[in-house]
Amino acid sequence: VGTLAIASYALGLDNTGLFYNTPLPDRTAGELEQEAYRIITEATPDDRRFKGKIHPYASKASPEVVEALAKHISEGYVVGITASASGFFGPQGREIPGLEITVPRLQEHLATLEVDGQRVVNFEMESSLLFHLARQMGYRSGTVCPIIANRQAGTFLADYGPAVERAIVGGLKAMLDLYQQDK
């Protein structure tokens, strides 16, 4: 907790990106999709109605944005896959008493995902579609997120303001750097 997660790829656990056809960004993204589908399907109990129906899509951050973020954050960060869920509870593996979720311990299972040295480093709700659409429209994109909780370890960042500020400042410096490079 407190580390900043810079996304190199995003794994869309929502289905929104599936409605916008775009070419696969690279071989790694294709392997991420296949491996995530396998992990999620195997982790889903056989009696679940939606077993085999969750089809993640992978999208890629612009490498120059990832590089600029890493340069301007400089310490206390990790680069990897962000898993983009469609909600805060079941889609991120959080259980609610009285509601059975499709994939129990989703975060734990996705933590085993590794393709070309890429691992899932955080969950959020936007990066996969942002990367997916930006690529299709010819824009550069990237994200940096403060890690404010490690639910498996039961640790939480009580005051996440400084981590959010570091992400904002690093992001603004990276954008300025990229803008100046383009001039």
Secondary structure, DSSP 8 states (H G I E B T S, - for coil): ---EEEEEEEEE-SSGGGGS------HHHHHHHHHHHHHHHHHS-TT-TTTT----EEEE--HHHHHHHHHHH-SSEEEEEEEE-SSSSGGGT--BTTB--SSTTHHHHHTT-EETTEEEEEEESSHHHHHHHHHHHT-----EEE--EETTTTEE-S--HHHHHHHHHHHHHHHHHHHHHH-
